[in-house]
């Protein structure tokens, strides 16, 4: 379940009201859950802030931020802050999310992706084996 809201994200980044922020928030939520949520040092408010700024960063992939706009001779031009890259550091919002994550989970993921290494996943079984269940039934 998402920690932040569309209204909270819209407070830090100007958004197109015709674009739903749900998918950007869901993606940020998955990353924050993976990289930050297992820490005992973050409060719910800390995690919400990280997720809010990361949602804004992911939104910039859809709607890049302009840093220079000009109109001349009947033609308009615009230069954006983003560049083709996979890193969280491609926007001010991603950089802020990494700063808010003082334990460095997002920065570590950022470096892994830049080096072409995919994050590893692991599964831990917390249940009982079939033999243990059978032994419990026999007791």
ZADRENRO-101639 format. One record per atom (N, C-alpha, C, CB): chain; atom name; residue in three letters; residue number from 1; x, y, z. Coordinates in steps of 0.05 Angstrom, whole numbers, plus 32768, in hexadecimal, padded with zeros to 4 digits. Glycine has a CB too. Example, Ala and Ser with C-alpha at 12.3 -4.5 7.8 and 13.67 -1.06 7.14 Angstrom:
<sites>
SITE  c   a    r    k    xx    yy    zz
SITE  A   N  ala    1  8108  7F8E  809C
SITE  A  CA  ala    1  80F6  7FA6  809C
SITE  A   C  ala    1  8108  7FBE  809C
SITE  A  CB  ala    1  80E2  7FA7  80B5
SITE  A   N  ser    2  8101  7FD3  808E
SITE  A  CA  ser    2  8111  7FEB  808F
SITE  A   C  ser    2  8102  8001  809D
SITE  A  CB  ser    2  811A  7FF4  8072
</sites>
This chain:
<sites>
SITE  c   a    r    k    xx    yy    zz
SITE  A   N  unk    1  8011  7FE8  8000
SITE  A  CA  unk    1  8000  8000  8000
SITE  A   C  unk    1  8012  8019  8000
SITE  A  CB  unk    1  7FED  8000  8018
SITE  A   N  unk    2  800A  802C  7FEF
SITE  A  CA  unk    2  801A  8044  7FEC
SITE  A   C  unk    2  801B  8054  8006
SITE  A  CB  unk    2  800F  8055  7FD6
SITE  A   N  unk    3  8032  8060  800B
SITE  A  CA  unk    3  8036  8071  8022
SITE  A   C  unk    3  802F  808E  801D
SITE  A  CB  unk    3  8053  806F  802C
SITE  A   N  unk    4  8030  8096  8003
SITE  A  CA  unk    4  802B  80B2  7FFC
SITE  A   C  unk    4  8012  80B4  7FEC
SITE  A  CB  unk    4  8043  80BE  7FED
SITE  A   N  unk    5  800B  80CC  7FE5
SITE  A  CA  unk    5  7FF2  80D1  7FD5
SITE  A   C  unk    5  7FF8  80E3  7FBD
SITE  A  CB  unk    5  7FDD  80DE  7FE7
SITE  A   N  unk    6  7FE6  80E3  7FAB
SITE  A  CA  unk    6  7FE8  80F5  7F94
SITE  A   C  unk    6  7FE9  8112  7F9C
SITE  A  CB  unk    6  7FD1  80F1  7F80
SITE  A   N  unk    7  7FD9  8119  7FB0
SITE  A  CA  unk    7  7FD9  8135  7FBA
SITE  A   C  unk    7  7FF4  813D  7FC6
SITE  A  CB  unk    7  7FC3  8138  7FCF
SITE  A   N  unk    8  8001  812A  7FD5
SITE  A  CA  unk    8  801B  8130  7FE1
SITE  A   C  unk    8  8030  8133  7FCB
SITE  A  CB  unk    8  8023  811A  7FF5
SITE  A   N  unk    9  8030  8122  7FB7
SITE  A  CA  unk    9  8043  8124  7FA1
SITE  A   C  unk    9  803F  813E  7F91
SITE  A  CB  unk    9  8040  810C  7F8D
SITE  A   N  unk   10  8026  8146  7F8D
SITE  A  CA  unk   10  8020  815E  7F7F
SITE  A   C  unk   10  8029  8178  7F8D
SITE  A  CB  unk   10  8002  8160  7F79
SITE  A   N  unk   11  802E  8175  7FA7
SITE  A  CA  unk   11  8038  818C  7FB6
SITE  A   C  unk   11  8056  8193  7FB0
SITE  A  CB  unk   11  8035  8187  7FD4
SITE  A   N  unk   12  8065  817E  7FA6
SITE  A  CA  unk   12  8081  8183  7FA0
SITE  A   C  unk   12  8088  8184  7F83
SITE  A  CB  unk   12  8091  816E  7FAD
SITE  A   N  unk   13  8075  817B  7F72
SITE  A  CA  unk   13  807A  817C  7F55
SITE  A   C  unk   13  8061  8184  7F47
SITE  A  CB  unk   13  8085  8161  7F4B
SITE  A   N  unk   14  8063  8196  7F34
SITE  A  CA  unk   14  804C  819E  7F24
SITE  A   C  unk   14  8045  8187  7F11
SITE  A  CB  unk   14  8051  81B8  7F14
SITE  A   N  unk   15  802C  817D  7F12
SITE  A  CA  unk   15  8024  8166  7F03
SITE  A   C  unk   15  800E  816E  7EEF
SITE  A  CB  unk   15  801C  814F  7F15
SITE  A   N  unk   16  800C  815E  7EDB
SITE  A  CA  unk   16  7FF6  8161  7EC8
SITE  A   C  unk   16  7FDE  8153  7ED4
SITE  A  CB  unk   16  7FFD  8154  7EAC
SITE  A   N  unk   17  7FC8  8162  7ED9
SITE  A  CA  unk   17  7FB1  8156  7EE7
SITE  A   C  unk   17  7FA4  8140  7ED7
SITE  A  CB  unk   17  7F9D  816C  7EED
SITE  A   N  unk   18  7FAA  813E  7EBE
SITE  A  CA  unk   18  7F9E  8128  7EAE
SITE  A   C  unk   18  7FAE  810E  7EB0
SITE  A  CB  unk   18  7F9C  8130  7E91
SITE  A   N  unk   19  7FC4  810F  7EBE
SITE  A  CA  unk   19  7FD5  80F7  7EC1
SITE  A   C  unk   19  7FD2  80ED  7EDE
SITE  A  CB  unk   19  7FF3  80FD  7EBB
SITE  A   N  unk   20  7FC9  80D4  7EE1
SITE  A  CA  unk   20  7FC7  80C9  7EFC
SITE  A   C  unk   20  7FE2  80C3  7F07
SITE  A  CB  unk   20  7FB6  80AF  7EFB
SITE  A   N  unk   21  7FE6  80C9  7F20
SITE  A  CA  unk   21  8000  80C4  7F2D
SITE  A   C  unk   21  8002  80A8  7F39
SITE  A  CB  unk   21  8005  80D8  7F43
SITE  A   N  unk   22  7FED  8098  7F38
SITE  A  CA  unk   22  7FEB  807E  7F45
SITE  A   C  unk   22  8002  806C  7F3D
SITE  A  CB  unk   22  7FD1  8071  7F3E
SITE  A   N  unk   23  8008  8069  7F23
SITE  A  CA  unk   23  801D  8057  7F1A
SITE  A   C  unk   23  8039  8060  7F23
SITE  A  CB  unk   23  801C  8054  7EFC
SITE  A   N  unk   24  803D  807A  7F25
SITE  A  CA  unk   24  8057  8084  7F2E
SITE  A   C  unk   24  805A  807F  7F4C
SITE  A  CB  unk   24  8059  80A3  7F28
SITE  A   N  unk   25  8045  8083  7F5B
SITE  A  CA  unk   25  8045  807E  7F78
SITE  A   C  unk   25  8049  8060  7F7D
SITE  A  CB  unk   25  802B  8088  7F85
SITE  A   N  unk   26  803C  804F  7F6E
SITE  A  CA  unk   26  803F  8032  7F72
SITE  A   C  unk   26  805C  8029  7F6D
SITE  A  CB  unk   26  802C  8022  7F5F
SITE  A   N  unk   27  8068  8034  7F58
SITE  A  CA  unk   27  8084  802D  7F52
SITE  A   C  unk   27  8096  8037  7F68
SITE  A  CB  unk   27  808D  8039  7F37
SITE  A   N  unk   28  8092  804F  7F72
SITE  A  CA  unk   28  80A3  805A  7F88
SITE  A   C  unk   28  809E  8049  7FA1
SITE  A  CB  unk   28  809C  8077  7F8D
SITE  A   N  unk   29  8085  8041  7FA6
SITE  A  CA  unk   29  807F  8031  7FBE
SITE  A   C  unk   29  808F  8017  7FBD
SITE  A  CB  unk   29  8061  802C  7FC0
SITE  A   N  unk   30  808F  800A  7FA6
SITE  A  CA  unk   30  809E  7FF1  7FA3
SITE  A   C  unk   30  80BB  7FF4  7FA9
SITE  A  CB  unk   30  809A  7FE4  7F87
SITE  A   N  unk   31  80C7  800A  7F9F
SITE  A  CA  unk   31  80E4  800F  7FA3
SITE  A   C  unk   31  80EA  8016  7FC0
SITE  A  CB  unk   31  80ED  8025  7F91
SITE  A   N  unk   32  80D9  8026  7FCC
SITE  A  CA  unk   32  80DD  802E  7FE8
SITE  A   C  unk   32  80DA  8016  7FFA
SITE  A  CB  unk   32  80CA  8045  7FF1
SITE  A   N  unk   33  80C6  8005  7FF4
SITE  A  CA  unk   33  80C2  7FED  8004
SITE  A   C  unk   33  80DA  7FDB  8002
SITE  A  CB  unk   33  80A9  7FDE  7FFA
SITE  A   N  unk   34  80E5  7FD8  7FEA
SITE  A  CA  unk   34  80FC  7FC7  7FE5
SITE  A   C  unk   34  8116  7FD2  7FF2
SITE  A  CB  unk   34  8101  7FC3  7FC7
SITE  A   N  unk   35  811A  7FEC  7FEF
SITE  A  CA  unk   35  8134  7FF8  7FF7
SITE  A   C  unk   35  8135  8004  8013
SITE  A  CB  unk   35  813B  800C  7FE4
SITE  A   N  unk   36  811E  800B  801E
SITE  A  CA  unk   36  811E  801B  8037
SITE  A   C  unk   36  810D  8010  804D
SITE  A  CB  unk   36  8115  8037  8031
SITE  A   N  unk   37  80F7  8003  8047
SITE  A  CA  unk   37  80E3  7FFC  805B
SITE  A   C  unk   37  80ED  7FE9  8071
SITE  A  CB  unk   37  80CB  7FF1  804E
SITE  A   N  unk   38  8101  7FD9  806B
SITE  A  CA  unk   38  810A  7FC5  807F
SITE  A   C  unk   38  811B  7FD2  8095
SITE  A  CB  unk   38  8119  7FAF  8072
SITE  A   N  unk   39  8122  7FEC  8092
SITE  A  CA  unk   39  8132  7FFA  80A6
SITE  A   C  unk   39  8122  8000  80BF
SITE  A  CB  unk   39  813E  8013  809A
SITE  A   N  unk   40  812E  7FFE  80D6
SITE  A  CA  unk   40  8121  8005  80EF
SITE  A   C  unk   40  8124  8023  80F5
SITE  A  CB  unk   40  812D  7FF5  8106
SITE  A   N  unk   41  8134  8031  80E6
SITE  A  CA  unk   41  8139  804E  80EC
SITE  A   C  unk   41  8125  8061  80DF
SITE  A  CB  unk   41  8155  8055  80E4
SITE  A   N  unk   42  8117  8057  80CA
SITE  A  CA  unk   42  8104  8069  80BD
SITE  A   C  unk   42  80E8  8067  80CA
SITE  A  CB  unk   42  8102  8061  809F
SITE  A   N  unk   43  80DC  807E  80CE
SITE  A  CA  unk   43  80C1  807F  80D7
SITE  A   C  unk   43  80AF  807E  80BE
SITE  A  CB  unk   43  80BB  809A  80E7
SITE  A   N  unk   44  8095  807B  80C3
SITE  A  CA  unk   44  8082  807B  80AD
SITE  A   C  unk   44  8083  8095  809D
SITE  A  CB  unk   44  8065  8076  80B7
SITE  A   N  unk   45  8087  80AB  80AC
SITE  A  CA  unk   45  808A  80C5  809F
SITE  A   C  unk   45  80A3  80C7  808E
SITE  A  CB  unk   45  808A  80DB  80B4
SITE  A   N  unk   46  80B9  80BB  8097
SITE  A  CA  unk   46  80D2  80BB  8086
SITE  A   C  unk   46  80CD  80AC  806D
SITE  A  CB  unk   46  80E9  80AF  8096
SITE  A   N  unk   47  80C0  8095  806E
SITE  A  CA  unk   47  80BB  8084  8057
SITE  A   C  unk   47  80A8  8092  8044
SITE  A  CB  unk   47  80B0  8069  805F
SITE  A   N  unk   48  8094  80A0  804E
SITE  A  CA  unk   48  8082  80AF  803D
SITE  A   C  unk   48  8090  80C5  802E
SITE  A  CB  unk   48  806B  80BB  804E
SITE  A   N  unk   49  80A2  80D3  803B
SITE  A  CA  unk   49  80B2  80E8  802D
SITE  A   C  unk   49  80C3  80DD  8017
SITE  A  CB  unk   49  80C3  80F7  8041
SITE  A   N  unk   50  80D1  80C7  801D
SITE  A  CA  unk   50  80E2  80BB  8008
SITE  A   C  unk   50  80D0  80B2  7FF0
SITE  A  CB  unk   50  80F1  80A2  8014
SITE  A   N  unk   51  80BA  80A6  7FF6
SITE  A  CA  unk   51  80A8  809D  7FE1
SITE  A   C  unk   51  809C  80B4  7FD1
SITE  A  CB  unk   51  8091  808C  7FED
SITE  A   N  unk   52  8095  80CA  7FDF
SITE  A  CA  unk   52  808A  80E2  7FD2
SITE  A   C  unk   52  809E  80ED  7FBD
SITE  A  CB  unk   52  8083  80F7  7FE6
SITE  A   N  unk   53  80B7  80F1  7FC6
SITE  A  CA  unk   53  80CB  80FC  7FB4
SITE  A   C  unk   53  80D3  80E9  7F9E
SITE  A  CB  unk   53  80E4  8104  7FC4
SITE  A   N  unk   54  80D3  80CF  7FA4
SITE  A  CA  unk   54  80D9  80BB  7F8F
SITE  A   C  unk   54  80C2  80BA  7F7B
SITE  A  CB  unk   54  80DE  809F  7F9C
SITE  A   N  unk   55  80AA  80BD  7F84
SITE  A  CA  unk   55  8092  80BD  7F72
SITE  A   C  unk   55  8095  80D5  7F5E
SITE  A  CB  unk   55  8078  80C0  7F82
SITE  A   N  unk   56  809D  80EC  7F69
SITE  A  CA  unk   56  80A1  8103  7F58
SITE  A   C  unk   56  80B7  80FE  7F43
SITE  A  CB  unk   56  80A8  811C  7F69
SITE  A   N  unk   57  80CD  80F1  7F4C
SITE  A  CA  unk   57  80E2  80EA  7F3A
SITE  A   C  unk   57  80D8  80D8  7F23
SITE  A  CB  unk   57  80F9  80DC  7F49
SITE  A   N  unk   58  80C9  80C4  7F2A
SITE  A  CA  unk   58  80BF  80B1  7F16
SITE  A   C  unk   58  80AC  80BF  7F03
SITE  A  CB  unk   58  80B1  8099  7F23
SITE  A   N  unk   59  809C  80D2  7F0E
SITE  A  CA  unk   59  808A  80E2  7EFD
SITE  A   C  unk   59  809A  80F1  7EE8
SITE  A  CB  unk   59  807A  80F5  7F0E
SITE  A   N  unk   60  80B2  80FB  7EEE
SITE  A  CA  unk   60  80C2  810A  7EDB
SITE  A   C  unk   60  80CA  80F9  7EC2
SITE  A  CB  unk   60  80DB  8115  7EE8
SITE  A   N  unk   61  80C8  80DF  7EC5
SITE  A  CA  unk   61  80CD  80CE  7EAD
SITE  A   C  unk   61  80B7  80D2  7E99
SITE  A  CB  unk   61  80CF  80B0  7EB6
SITE  A   N  unk   62  809F  80D7  7EA3
SITE  A  CA  unk   62  8087  80DB  7E91
SITE  A   C  unk   62  8085  80F8  7E88
SITE  A  CB  unk   62  806E  80D2  7EA0
SITE  A   N  unk   63  808C  810A  7E9A
SITE  A  CA  unk   63  8089  8127  7E95
SITE  A   C  unk   63  80A2  8135  7E9E
SITE  A  CB  unk   63  806F  8132  7EA4
SITE  A   N  unk   64  80B7  8135  7E8E
SITE  A  CA  unk   64  80D1  8141  7E96
SITE  A   C  unk   64  80CD  815F  7E9D
SITE  A  CB  unk   64  80E5  813E  7E80
SITE  A   N  unk   65  80DE  8168  7EB0
SITE  A  CA  unk   65  80DD  8184  7EB9
SITE  A   C  unk   65  80ED  8195  7EA6
SITE  A  CB  unk   65  80E9  8186  7ED6
SITE  A   N  unk   66  80E2  81AC  7E9F
SITE  A  CA  unk   66  80EF  81BF  7E8E
SITE  A   C  unk   66  8102  81D0  7E9E
SITE  A  CB  unk   66  80DB  81D1  7E7E
SITE  A   N  unk   67  811A  81D6  7E94
SITE  A  CA  unk   67  812C  81E9  7EA2
SITE  A   C  unk   67  8131  8201  7E90
SITE  A  CB  unk   67  8146  81DB  7EA9
SITE  A   N  unk   68  8129  81FF  7E77
SITE  A  CA  unk   68  812C  8216  7E65
SITE  A   C  unk   68  8117  8215  7E50
SITE  A  CB  unk   68  8148  8218  7E59
SITE  A   N  unk   69  8108  822B  7E4D
SITE  A  CA  unk   69  80F4  822C  7E38
SITE  A   C  unk   69  80F8  8246  7E29
SITE  A  CB  unk   69  80D7  822B  7E44
SITE  A   N  unk   70  80F4  8246  7E0F
SITE  A  CA  unk   70  80F7  825E  7DFF
SITE  A   C  unk   70  80E4  825D  7DE7
SITE  A  CB  unk   70  8114  8262  7DF6
SITE  A   N  unk   71  80DD  8275  7DDE
SITE  A  CA  unk   71  80CC  8278  7DC6
SITE  A   C  unk   71  80DA  828C  7DB5
SITE  A  CB  unk   71  80AF  8281  7DCE
SITE  A   N  unk   72  80DE  8284  7D9C
SITE  A  CA  unk   72  80EB  8297  7D89
SITE  A   C  unk   72  80E4  828F  7D6D
SITE  A  CB  unk   72  8109  8296  7D8D
SITE  A   N  unk   73  80DE  82A3  7D5D
SITE  A  CA  unk   73  80D7  82A0  7D41
SITE  A   C  unk   73  80C1  828C  7D3D
SITE  A  CB  unk   73  80F0  8297  7D31
SITE  A   N  unk   74  80AD  828D  7D4F
SITE  A  CA  unk   74  8096  827C  7D4C
SITE  A   C  unk   74  8099  8260  7D55
SITE  A  CB  unk   74  808D  827C  7D31
SITE  A   N  unk   75  80B1  8259  7D60
SITE  A  CA  unk   75  80B5  823E  7D69
SITE  A   C  unk   75  80BC  823E  7D87
SITE  A  CB  unk   75  80CC  8230  7D58
SITE  A   N  unk   76  80B1  822A  7D94
SITE  A  CA  unk   76  80B7  8228  7DB1
SITE  A   C  unk   76  80CB  8211  7DB5
SITE  A  CB  unk   76  809D  8223  7DC1
SITE  A   N  unk   77  80DC  8214  7DC9
SITE  A  CA  unk   77  80EF  81FE  7DCF
SITE  A   C  unk   77  80F0  81FB  7DED
SITE  A  CB  unk   77  810B  8204  7DC3
SITE  A   N  unk   78  80F8  81E3  7DF5
SITE  A  CA  unk   78  80F9  81DD  7E12
SITE  A   C  unk   78  8110  81CA  7E16
SITE  A  CB  unk   78  80DE  81D1  7E1C
SITE  A   N  unk   79  811F  81CF  7E2C
SITE  A  CA  unk   79  8134  81BC  7E34
SITE  A   C  unk   79  812B  81B1  7E4F
SITE  A  CB  unk   79  8150  81CA  7E36
SITE  A   N  unk   80  812F  8197  7E53
SITE  A  CA  unk   80  8126  818A  7E6B
SITE  A   C  unk   80  813D  8182  7E7D
SITE  A  CB  unk   80  8114  8172  7E65
SITE  A   N  unk   81  8137  817E  7E96
SITE  A  CA  unk   81  814C  8175  7EAA
SITE  A   C  unk   81  8154  8158  7EA6
SITE  A  CB  unk   81  8142  817A  7EC6
SITE  A   N  unk   82  8142  8148  7E9B
SITE  A  CA  unk   82  8147  812B  7E9B
SITE  A   C  unk   82  815B  8124  7E85
SITE  A  CB  unk   82  812E  811C  7E98
SITE  A   N  unk   83  8166  810C  7E87
SITE  A  CA  unk   83  8176  8101  7E72
SITE  A   C  unk   83  8170  80E3  7E72
SITE  A  CB  unk   83  8195  8106  7E77
SITE  A   N  unk   84  8178  80D6  7E5C
SITE  A  CA  unk   84  8173  80BA  7E5A
SITE  A   C  unk   84  8186  80AB  7E6C
SITE  A  CB  unk   84  8176  80B0  7E3C
SITE  A   N  unk   85  817C  80A1  7E82
SITE  A  CA  unk   85  818C  8094  7E96
SITE  A   C  unk   85  8179  8085  7EA9
SITE  A  CB  unk   85  819E  80A9  7EA6
SITE  A   N  unk   86  8183  8072  7EB8
SITE  A  CA  unk   86  8173  8063  7ECA
SITE  A   C  unk   86  8175  806C  7EE7
SITE  A  CB  unk   86  817A  8046  7EC9
SITE  A   N  unk   87  8185  8080  7EEC
SITE  A  CA  unk   87  818B  8088  7F08
SITE  A   C  unk   87  8176  809A  7F14
SITE  A  CB  unk   87  81A5  8095  7F09
SITE  A   N  unk   88  8175  8098  7F2F
SITE  A  CA  unk   88  8164  80AA  7F3F
SITE  A   C  unk   88  8170  80C6  7F3F
SITE  A  CB  unk   88  8162  80A0  7F5B
SITE  A   N  unk   89  8189  80C9  7F37
SITE  A  CA  unk   89  8195  80E3  7F37
SITE  A   C  unk   89  8190  80F4  7F1E
SITE  A  CB  unk   89  81B3  80E0  7F3C
SITE  A   N  unk   90  817E  80EB  7F0D
SITE  A  CA  unk   90  8178  80FA  7EF4
SITE  A   C  unk   90  8165  8110  7EF9
SITE  A  CB  unk   90  816E  80E7  7EDF
SITE  A   N  unk   91  815A  8112  7F11
SITE  A  CA  unk   91  8148  8128  7F18
SITE  A   C  unk   91  814D  8132  7F34
SITE  A  CB  unk   91  812A  8120  7F14
SITE  A   N  unk   92  8145  814A  7F3A
SITE  A  CA  unk   92  8148  8155  7F55
SITE  A   C  unk   92  8138  8145  7F69
SITE  A  CB  unk   92  8140  8173  7F56
SITE  A   N  unk   93  8122  813A  7F5F
SITE  A  CA  unk   93  8110  812A  7F70
SITE  A   C  unk   93  811C  8110  7F78
SITE  A  CB  unk   93  80F5  8126  7F62
SITE  A   N  unk   94  8129  8103  7F66
SITE  A  CA  unk   94  8137  80EA  7F6C
SITE  A   C  unk   94  814F  80EE  7F7E
SITE  A  CB  unk   94  8141  80DC  7F53
SITE  A   N  unk   95  815D  8104  7F7A
SITE  A  CA  unk   95  8174  810B  7F8B
SITE  A   C  unk   95  816A  8110  7FA7
SITE  A  CB  unk   95  8183  8124  7F80
SITE  A   N  unk   96  8153  811E  7FAA
SITE  A  CA  unk   96  8148  8124  7FC5
SITE  A   C  unk   96  813F  810A  7FD2
SITE  A  CB  unk   96  8131  8137  7FC3
SITE  A   N  unk   97  8133  80F8  7FC3
SITE  A  CA  unk   97  812A  80DE  7FCF
SITE  A   C  unk   97  8143  80CF  7FDA
SITE  A  CB  unk   97  811C  80CD  7FB9
SITE  A   N  unk   98  8159  80CF  7FCB
SITE  A  CA  unk   98  8171  80C2  7FD4
SITE  A   C  unk   98  817C  80CF  7FED
SITE  A  CB  unk   98  8186  80C1  7FBE
SITE  A   N  unk   99  817B  80EA  7FEF
SITE  A  CA  unk   99  8184  80F8  8007
SITE  A   C  unk   99  8173  80F2  801F
SITE  A  CB  unk   99  8184  8116  8002
SITE  A   N  unk  100  8159  80EF  801B
SITE  A  CA  unk  100  8146  80E9  8031
SITE  A   C  unk  100  814B  80CC  803B
SITE  A  CB  unk  100  8129  80EC  8028
SITE  A   N  unk  101  8155  80BB  8029
SITE  A  CA  unk  101  815B  809F  8030
SITE  A   C  unk  101  8178  809F  803B
SITE  A  CB  unk  101  8158  808B  8018
SITE  A   N  unk  102  817B  80A7  8054
SITE  A  CA  unk  102  8196  80AA  805F
SITE  A   C  unk  102  81A5  8090  8063
SITE  A  CB  unk  102  8194  80B9  807A
SITE  A   N  unk  103  8197  807A  8062
SITE  A  CA  unk  103  81A5  8060  8064
SITE  A   C  unk  103  81B0  8056  804A
SITE  A  CB  unk  103  8192  804B  8070
SITE  A   N  unk  104  81A8  8063  8034
SITE  A  CA  unk  104  81B5  805E  801A
SITE  A   C  unk  104  81A9  8048  8009
SITE  A  CB  unk  104  81D0  8059  801E
SITE  A   N  unk  105  8192  803E  800F
SITE  A  CA  unk  105  8186  8028  7FFF
SITE  A   C  unk  105  8181  8030  7FE3
SITE  A  CB  unk  105  816C  801F  800C
SITE  A   N  unk  106  8176  8048  7FDE
SITE  A  CA  unk  106  8171  8051  7FC3
SITE  A   C  unk  106  818A  8057  7FB4
SITE  A  CB  unk  106  815F  806A  7FC4
SITE  A   N  unk  107  819E  8062  7FC2
SITE  A  CA  unk  107  81B8  8068  7FB6
SITE  A   C  unk  107  81C6  804E  7FAD
SITE  A  CB  unk  107  81CA  8078  7FC9
SITE  A   N  unk  108  81C4  8039  7FBE
SITE  A  CA  unk  108  81D0  8020  7FB7
SITE  A   C  unk  108  81C2  8014  7F9E
SITE  A  CB  unk  108  81CE  800C  7FCF
SITE  A   N  unk  109  81A8  8015  7F9D
SITE  A  CA  unk  109  8199  800B  7F86
SITE  A   C  unk  109  81A1  801B  7F6D
SITE  A  CB  unk  109  817B  800C  7F8B
SITE  A   N  unk  110  81A3  8035  7F70
SITE  A  CA  unk  110  81AA  8047  7F5B
SITE  A   C  unk  110  81C5  803F  7F4F
SITE  A  CB  unk  110  81AC  8064  7F65
SITE  A   N  unk  111  81D9  803A  7F60
SITE  A  CA  unk  111  81F3  8031  7F57
SITE  A   C  unk  111  81F3  8016  7F4A
SITE  A  CB  unk  111  8207  8032  7F6E
SITE  A   N  unk  112  81E3  8003  7F55
SITE  A  CA  unk  112  81E1  7FE8  7F49
SITE  A   C  unk  112  81D7  7FEA  7F2D
SITE  A  CB  unk  112  81CF  7FD6  7F5A
SITE  A   N  unk  113  81C2  7FF9  7F29
SITE  A  CA  unk  113  81B5  7FFC  7F0E
SITE  A   C  unk  113  81C8  8009  7EFB
SITE  A  CB  unk  113  819B  800B  7F10
SITE  A   N  unk  114  81D6  801E  7F04
SITE  A  CA  unk  114  81E9  802C  7EF2
SITE  A   C  unk  114  8200  801A  7EE9
SITE  A  CB  unk  114  81F4  8044  7F00
SITE  A   N  unk  115  8208  8007  7EFA
SITE  A  CA  unk  115  821D  7FF5  7EF4
SITE  A   C  unk  115  8213  7FDC  7EE4
SITE  A  CB  unk  115  822C  7FEB  7F0D
SITE  A   N  unk  116  81F9  7FDC  7EDE
SITE  A  CA  unk  116  81EE  7FC6  7ECF
SITE  A   C  unk  116  81E9  7FAD  7EDF
SITE  A  CB  unk  116  8200  7FBF  7EB8
SITE  A   N  unk  117  81E9  7FB0  7EF9
SITE  A  CA  unk  117  81E3  7F99  7F0B
SITE  A   C  unk  117  81C7  7F9B  7F14
SITE  A  CB  unk  117  81F7  7F98  7F23
SITE  A   N  unk  118  81B8  7F85  7F10
SITE  A  CA  unk  118  819C  7F86  7F19
SITE  A   C  unk  118  819C  7F7F  7F37
SITE  A  CB  unk  118  818B  7F72  7F09
SITE  A   N  unk  119  8189  7F8B  7F45
SITE  A  CA  unk  119  8187  7F84  7F61
SITE  A   C  unk  119  817F  7F67  7F65
SITE  A  CB  unk  119  8172  7F96  7F6F
SITE  A   N  unk  120  8189  7F5B  7F7A
SITE  A  CA  unk  120  8182  7F3F  7F7F
SITE  A   C  unk  120  816B  7F3D  7F92
SITE  A  CB  unk  120  819B  7F30  7F8A
SITE  A   N  unk  121  815B  7F29  7F8E
SITE  A  CA  unk  121  8145  7F23  7F9F
SITE  A   C  unk  121  814A  7F09  7FAE
SITE  A  CB  unk  121  812A  7F23  7F90
SITE  A   N  unk  122  813E  7F07  7FC5
SITE  A  CA  unk  122  8141  7EEE  7FD4
SITE  A   C  unk  122  8126  7EE8  7FE2
SITE  A  CB  unk  122  8158  7EF0  7FE8
SITE  A   N  unk  123  8122  7ECF  7FE7
SITE  A  CA  unk  123  810A  7EC6  7FF5
SITE  A   C  unk  123  8113  7EB5  800D
SITE  A  CB  unk  123  80F8  7EB5  7FE2
SITE  A   N  unk  124  8106  7EBA  8023
SITE  A  CA  unk  124  810C  7EAB  803C
SITE  A   C  unk  124  80F2  7E9E  8045
SITE  A  CB  unk  124  8118  7EBE  8052
SITE  A   N  unk  125  80F4  7E84  8049
SITE  A  CA  unk  125  80DC  7E75  8052
SITE  A   C  unk  125  80DB  7E77  8070
SITE  A  CB  unk  125  80DD  7E58  8048
SITE  A   N  unk  126  80C5  7E81  807B
SITE  A  CA  unk  126  80C2  7E84  8097
SITE  A   C  unk  126  80B0  7E6F  80A3
SITE  A  CB  unk  126  80B8  7E9F  809E
SITE  A   N  unk  127  80A5  7E5E  8092
SITE  A  CA  unk  127  8093  7E49  809C
SITE  A   C  unk  127  80A1  7E30  80A4
SITE  A  CB  unk  127  807E  7E43  8087
SITE  A   N  unk  128  8091  7E1C  80A9
SITE  A  CA  unk  128  809C  7E02  80B1
SITE  A   C  unk  128  809E  7DEF  8099
SITE  A  CB  unk  128  808B  7DF5  80C7
SITE  A   N  unk  129  80B0  7DDC  809C
SITE  A  CA  unk  129  80B3  7DC7  8087
SITE  A   C  unk  129  809B  7DB4  808B
SITE  A  CB  unk  129  80CE  7DB8  8089
SITE  A   N  unk  130  8097  7DA3  8076
SITE  A  CA  unk  130  8082  7D8F  8077
SITE  A   C  unk  130  8086  7D7D  808F
SITE  A  CB  unk  130  8081  7D7F  805D
SITE  A   N  unk  131  809F  7D75  8095
SITE  A  CA  unk  131  80A5  7D63  80AB
SITE  A   C  unk  131  809E  7D70  80C6
SITE  A  CB  unk  131  80C2  7D5B  80AA
SITE  A   N  unk  132  80A4  7D8A  80C8
SITE  A  CA  unk  132  809E  7D99  80E1
SITE  A   C  unk  132  8080  7D9B  80E6
SITE  A  CB  unk  132  80AA  7DB5  80E1
SITE  A   N  unk  133  8071  7DA0  80D0
SITE  A  CA  unk  133  8054  7DA1  80D2
SITE  A   C  unk  133  8049  7D86  80DB
SITE  A  CB  unk  133  8048  7DAB  80B8
SITE  A   N  unk  134  8053  7D71  80CE
SITE  A  CA  unk  134  804A  7D56  80D5
SITE  A   C  unk  134  8050  7D4F  80F2
SITE  A  CB  unk  134  8057  7D41  80C2
SITE  A   N  unk  135  8068  7D57  80FC
SITE  A  CA  unk  135  8070  7D52  8118
SITE  A   C  unk  135  805D  7D61  812B
SITE  A  CB  unk  135  808D  7D5B  811D
SITE  A   N  unk  136  8055  7D7A  8123
SITE  A  CA  unk  136  8043  7D89  8134
SITE  A   C  unk  136  8027  7D7B  8135
SITE  A  CB  unk  136  8040  7DA6  8129
SITE  A   N  unk  137  801F  7D70  811F
SITE  A  CA  unk  137  8005  7D62  811E
SITE  A   C  unk  137  8006  7D48  812F
SITE  A  CB  unk  137  7FFE  7D5B  8102
SITE  A   N  unk  138  801C  7D3C  8130
SITE  A  CA  unk  138  801F  7D23  8140
SITE  A   C  unk  138  8021  7D27  815E
SITE  A  CB  unk  138  8037  7D13  8136
SITE  A   N  unk  139  8028  7D40  8165
SITE  A  CA  unk  139  802A  7D46  8182
SITE  A   C  unk  139  8010  7D49  8190
SITE  A  CB  unk  139  803A  7D5F  8186
</sites>
